[in-house]
Amino acid sequence: MNSINRRSVLLAGLGVAGAGALAACSSGSGSSTPSLVSPNGEAVAAVERERRSTGRTQQVTLTAARAMLDLGGGVMANSWAFSGRTPGKELRLSVGDTLAAELSNQLPDRTTTSIHWHGIALRADMDGVPPATQAAVRAGSNFTYRFVADAPGTYFFHPHVGVQLDRGLYAPLIVEDPKEPLRYDDEWVVVLDDWVDGVTGTPDEVLAELKQGMGGMDMSGGSSASPGSSSSDSMGDMGDMGGMDMTGGSSAGMSASPSASSSGGMSMKFMLMGAESKLLGGDAGDVKYPYHLVNGRVPADPDVYTSKPGKRIRLRIINAAGDTAYRVALGGHKMTITHTDGFPVRPTSVDALLVGMGERYDVTVTLGDGVFPLVALAEGKNANAMAVMRTGSGRTPKPSVRPSQLDGMIMSASQLKAADDVRLDSKKTDRVHRIELTGDMGKYNWGINGKRFDMSNPTANPILVKQGERVRLDFVNRTTMWHPMHLHGHTYQLGTDGPRKDTTIVLPKKTVSVHFDADNPGQWMLHCHNAYHGEAGMMALVAYQT
């Protein structure tokens, strides 16, 4: 099937949660505010003691500081990075190892920061989310994150303060399984990113412009779809890929934009208009990015991986972007999906993958002889990132190359099935939460259940769970944009037999239901992994009751 399973609808039509559903607590509850498990409480420590541990500790220092980054092709970016490079140096552990990572905050202008260990089910007080789980690390100060990494997989780490994710502060984290059942000869870690910082502006400037909303534009109609995109109800059959323009345009991602006068005089330096994708149900993104990167390199001067024909290679693909989903293909090859978000799936052969922000996919390929482009098409943005797989002689592909695989069998997580050994056991659902994704581009008022998350009062409206419960979350997207929804500290299962994940795409006007076991007490963020949607308010706190 050459589509994303009818727009990735999982259990569509749920509408409202069942009669036994428990909604998130409402604000203004006064004395009825529930008692919550502290991120550093005894319940958290008790679970940490039960994690399987090798007794080994890997120590590392991560220095966050200003850096002049060479993105290749003569492109220099004045940004922030860990130890002067982006992506930062890969961290690699074995299952059960303890990571002791000292964050040294040397950022300018008294800027606070933190590190979130994306996808790792770790102890809550090490999750790196100020103010919910720790105080932000002040400039000139250090903080050591210490936790046992007890689940193998492909992960990454990044700040969880403001929109710092959209700078250079990120790096892969690979947890290896000493009993790895997957057979391969070598591996290539592939980190995707959209880049603006230190080139056309800063992420903070991007957010400030987006928060102005669309000014004089009429966003009030029935669908409130952004100009240049169709409402999700008029997208038709997603299997029809023929209407997509895959042929040209600027590789800088500067899609045609209305003039400032058409938006009531509002600045349009960063806001992207007309980004449209059938795969994403309409509007593909908010932000103009001058560059899209693979492993920190622009397509004109790409990262090159060298191997030999016939070798079986494992690619660990990480989308560290702020606002861009990527359609990923290796020219001349099919890929076999083996994992998503660290957990194994039933192996599935595909031509291309759709990878949302925060998602990770592991795939294997058996290499041909020659030079092949690994292309990450910036979905709906008429731009791409590229790296090169070289196994023989030949010229480096042009930056604008579009392999035919990009139009072949394209897959997202909704079509995958969990491997038998990681599928959740059948169990009665103890609690259901309806998680409405709300807001629009008109006012840039993104939220969950109609509320913007209040960083000054993170426990104001918690989504409550209790240890030992099987929980169902119904993500109900009431907006006309797609949202990659990320849950900290846990993995959930899509539907009843879908893949285990921590981040999943929820398309416009659709519902996705996920299940997880409340087995990691503490206070955990649930949010859209679009850096700008999350910071504007599309976050909530999943909190364990005492």
N, C-alpha and C positions, 0 to 999 in steps of 0.2 A: 504494500500500500504506500503510495507516494505522498503521504500527508501525515499530519501529526494527530492521528486518531480523532478526527472531527474536532479539531481545536482543543485537544487535550481534555475533553470533558470526562471527568471521573464522577460517577454517580450523580450526573447532572439531574436537576429536577428535585433535589432534596428540599430546596426552598427553605423550609424552616426545620429546625432541629426537632427531634422526637419529643414526645410528651414529657419524658424524664430529663430533658436537657436542662443543664444549669448554665445560665448566662453569666457573663462576667459581672462582678459586683458593680453596682451603680455608684456614681459619685454622690457625695452628700450623705453618706450613710451614718455619719456621726459616730456614736458610741458602739455601733455594730461593726466597726472596722475589725476584720478578722485578725487573729494572731498568726504571724507568718514565721516560717523557718528562716533563721538568719543565714546569710551566705557563709558565715564562718561558725555556725552552730554545731552542736554535738552530732546532730543527724547527718550533717555533711561529713564530718570527720569519721563517723562510723562507716559510711559507704566507702570513703577513701581507703580505710584500713582493709576493706574486703577486696579491693582491686588486686588482680594478679600482678605481682611485682618480681622483677629479676634481681632486685637489689642493686642494680647498676644506676649510676647517676651521670648524665651528660650535662656539663656546665658550659654556658656560652654567655657572652656579653653582646647585647644588641644596642648599638649607639644610634639614637635618632638625632639627626643633625641636618643642617642645610648642606646641600651638595649640588655641584654643577655636573649634570648627568649627560653623558654622550649617548644619544639615541641612535647614532649612525647617520650616514649620509650628510654629515655636516650639521645635524640638528642637535643643538645644545639646549638643555632645560635647566633652569635655576629652580630647584625643587628641594624637597626633603626626602631623605632615604635612610635606611639602616646601613651604617658603616660605609657610606659613600657609593652604594650601587643599587640599581633596581633591575629586576627583582633583587631583593636581598639574598644573601647566601643561603642556600637550601639547608634546612636542618633535617637530619635523618636519624631515627631511633629504631630500636626493636621493640616489639610488643612487650609491655611490662617495664620498660625503662622509665626512670624518673628524669624529667627535664627540669633543670635549674637554669632559667634564663633571666639574666640580670638586664633590665632595661635601664639604660643611661640616657636621660632626657637632656640633650644639648640643643634643643630647638630654640630658635630666636624669639625675641619679643615676649618672653615670659610665657610661652605657650605650653599648656599642659598636654599630656598625651597618655596613652595606655596601649596594651597589646591584647587583642582578642584572638583566641586560638580556634579558628573557624572550623566547626564540625567535630571537634574533640569533645567527648563526654567526660569532662574533667570535674574537679571539685569546684563548687560555685564561687568561692572567694578568689579563685585564680582565673576567672573568665574574662576579666579585663574590661568591665563595662561600668565606668563612672556615671552617675553616683550609685548605681544599684548594687554593685558587688565590691567596689573599692573606691577610695578617693583617687582622683586623677593624679598622675605623677607630675609634680611641678618641675618647671625648668630648673636645671642644675641639680636635680635629685635623681636617685636610683630606686628601683623596686625590683625585687626578685620574684618571678613566677616559678612556682615549684609544684609539679603534679605528675602523677603516673599516667602514661599514655597506654591504655590497656586494650585498644582496638586498632587493628591494622588498617591502613588506607592512605588515600591521598588527601591532604589537608593543606591549609595555608594560614598565615597569620597577618594581622593588620590592625591599625588603631581602631578604637571605638569612641572617638571624641570628634564631634562636629563632622565635617566632610573630609577629614584627613585621609580616609581610605582612597580618595581620588588624587592623592599625591604619590610619591614613590615609596611609601612606607608599607611594603608587603614582601612576603617571601614564602616559598613552599615549605611545607612540613610533611615529611614522608615517614609513616610508621610501618616498618617492615614486619612481615610474618616469617619467623624462622622456619615454619612449616608450610611455606607458600605452595599451594597446589598448582598455581598457574605456571606453565612452562614457557619460557622465552629466553632469548640470548642476551638482550640488553634492554635498557629503557631510556626514554627521553622525556624529561619533564618540560611541559609546554605551558607557559604562563601568558595569558591573553590580557590586554589592558587597552583602555581608551585613554588618550593623553591630551591634557590641556595645560597642566601646571607649568608655569615658567616659560610658556611659549606664547599663548594668546591671553593669558590671565591666570587667575588662581581659582581653585574650587570655591573659596569663600566669595569671590566676586561672581562666580557662576550662580551660587545659591542666592545671593542678594538680588540678582536680576530675575531669577525664576520666581522668587517670593513676591515680586511685583505683580505676578499674575499676567494675564493677557490684556490687561488694560481695557481699551475701547473695543476689543473684539467681542462679537456676540457669541458667548459661550453658553447661552441659557437654553437652547432648543431642547427638544425631547431627548436627544442622546448626549448632549454636551460634548460631542466629539470635537477634537481639536481640528482647526482648519487644515485641509489637505489630507485628512484621513477619514475613512468610512466608519460608521458605527459598526459594532460587532454583529449586529443583526443583519447587516447587508453585505457581509463578506462572502457569503456563498460557500461552495464546497472548497475546503482547503486543499483538496487534491489537485486543483487546477493551479499549476505553478506557471502556466504560460504567460500570464499577464505581468509577471515581475520583470522589471528592467534590470538585467544583470550585465549590461554591456559596456557601460562606460562611465563618463562623468569624472568628477574630480576625486582623486584618491585622498584628498584632504578632508572629505566628509562634509564639505560646505554645501549642503543641499540648498536649493533655492528657498529664499526666505522673503516674507513680505517686507516692504520698506517700513522704516520706523513710523512713517506717517499713517500707515494702515493699522497700526496698533496704538493709536492715540498718542504718538510721540514717545512711546516707551522704547528704551534701549533694546536692541536685538543683537547685541554682540555675541551672546552665548546661546540664546534660545534657538533650538532647532525646530523648524516647521516643515511639514510635508514628509516626514519620515514615516513610511507606511509599510507594513508587512502583513501578508495574509497569515503567515505562520504564527504571528503574535496577535492576531485578531484585530489589527488596525494600527493604531499609533505605536511606533516602535521605540520612541525615546524623546528626550527633552533637550539634549545638549549637543551643540556643535563641537566636535573634537577635530583638531587639525591633524592628529595622527592616531593610528591604531597599531599596537605593538605586539610582537611575539618575543618573549624573553628580553624585553627592553629594547628591541630594535625595530626601526621603521622598515617597510617593505623594500625601499631603495637600497638598503644595506643590511640584508637579513641575517639572522642567526642561522648557522649551517650545522646540521648534524651529519656526521660521516659514518657510514657503515659499509656492509658488503651485501651483494645480491643473495637472496635466499635466507637472510637472517630474519628471525622472528623478534620484533621489537614491541615493547610495551610503551605506549604513550600515556603519560599522566597529564591530562589536560585540565587546567585550572582557569576559570574566568574570574580575574581579579578586577574587572572593570567597574566603573561607577554607574554607567547608564546604558550599556550596550550588551545586547545578546549577540552571540556569534554563531554563524553556521560554518562548521569546520569540516574540511575534506582534505585528503591527501591525494593529489593528482595521480591518476593511473592505478589507484589501489582501492580495494574495499577494506573496511575496518570491522573488526569484531569487538563489540562492546562487551566488556567483562565486569566492570564495576561502575557504580555511580555513587558519588558522595562517600566513597570509602567502602561500600558494601557490595558484595558480589551479586550479579544478576545472571539469569540464564543467558549464555552467550548468544549474541544476536548480530548478524552480518548486516552492515549498512554502507551506504555511500557517503553520508554526511550526518553530522550531529547538530542539534540546536542546543546551545549551552547558555543558560541565563547567568546573570551575575551571582557569584557565590557558589555556583554548581561546579562539580568536578566529574570528569569521566575518565575511566581507564579503558583503553582499547588496545588490541594487538593487530599488527600488520606483518605480512610476510613480504619482504622488500623485493622489488624488481631491480633491473639493472639500468642505471641512468641518474638523472637529476630530476627531482620531483618537488613541486611546490606544495607546502602545507599552508593552505589558505584559510583564514578565519574571516569570513565575510561579515562585516558589521551589518547585522540584519536590519533591513529597511533604510539604511543610511547611505547607500551608494558609495561605500568605501570598504577597504579591507586591510587586514594585517597579513603578513606572510613570513614564513620561514622556509628553509630548504632542506630536503633530505637528499644527500648525495651518496650514491653507491658506485658510480662510474664516471666516465667522461661526459661532458656536455656543458652547455652554457647555463648560467643562472637564469631562471625564468624572470620575465618582466614583472614589475610590481603590480601591474594591472591584470595579471593572469587570472582567468576564471575557469578552473577545471570543470569538465562536464559533470563530475561527481556532485558538484554543488546543486545540480538540478535532478539528481537521481533519487534514490530512496533516502529520505531525510527522517530522522527519528528523534524523538524526545522521550523523557522518562515515562510518560503516560503509557507508552506502548511496551514497556519492559516488564519483566516478571522477576520477583526476588528469587535468588537461589534458594534451594530447599532448606539449607542449613541456617539461613538468616531470616526466613519468613517468620513473622510473629505467630505464636500459637493461637489457635481459636480460643476466644475468651469473651465472656460477656463484657460489654462496654459499661463502665461504671459512671462515666460522666461525659457529657457532650457540651461543647461550647460552639456557638455560632460566632464566627470571626468575620464581621462585615468589613470589607475594604472600601473606604469611602474617600471622597474628595474629587477634585478636578483641576485642570490646568488653569481655569479661569481665575480662581482665587488662590491657587496653589495651597489648598487646605487639606492635604492628605491626612488620613487618620484611620483608626480602627474602631469600629462600632460608633462612628460619628464623633470620636474624640481625638484630639491631638495629644500625643504623649507629653507629659509635663516632667521635664528633667529635674525640676526643682522639687518635685514630689512624686518620685517614681512608684510608690506603693499606693497611689490614690485610687486606682481602679484596677486591682489585680484580677487576672484570670486564674481562678483558684483550682488547685488540684490537691490530692492527698497521696502520700506515699503508698505504693502498691496498687493504685488504680489503673485500669485501662481507660485511656482518654481518647475521645474522638474530637477533632477540630474540623469544623466545616468552614472552609475559606469561601466566603460568598463575595465575589468581586462585583460591586455595584458601580464601578467606574468604567470609563471607556479606554483605560490603559491596562497593560499587563503588569503583574507584580511578582517578582521572585520572593517567595515568603520563606524566611529562615528562622528556625527555632534553635536557640542555644541549648547546649547541654544534653541533647537527646537526638535520636534519630526516630523518624516516624515512618510508617508504611503507607504508600498510596493505595487507597481502597483496601480490599481484603487480601490481595495477592500481588500487588505491585511492588516496585523496588523500595528498599529502605533508603531514606534520604534525610537530609536536614534542611534542604533548600529546594523548593519546587515552584514552577511557573504556574500562575493562576491567570487565565486569560480573561479579557473583558466580558462582563455579564455572565460569567460562568461560576460554577461551584466545584471545588475540589475537596474531597474528604480524606483525612489522614488519621491514622491511629498510632498512639505510642503508649508505652508503659511508663508510669511515673515512678522511676527507679533511681532518680538522681536528685535528691532534695536540695532546695535552695531557692533562689530567685533568678529567673531566666528571661532574657529578652526574646520577644517574638516580633519580627519586623520585616518590612520590605527591604531587600538588599540593593535596590536602587538607592545609592548614597543620598540623593537629594530628596526622594520621597520619605526615606526613613528620618532624615534630619528635620524635615518639615512636619513630621508628626505621625507617620505610619508605623508606630511602634506600640507595643503593649508589654506588660510584665506578666509572665506565667509564674505564679508563686505557690509554693507548697504551704498548706495550713499545718499548724502544729497539732 
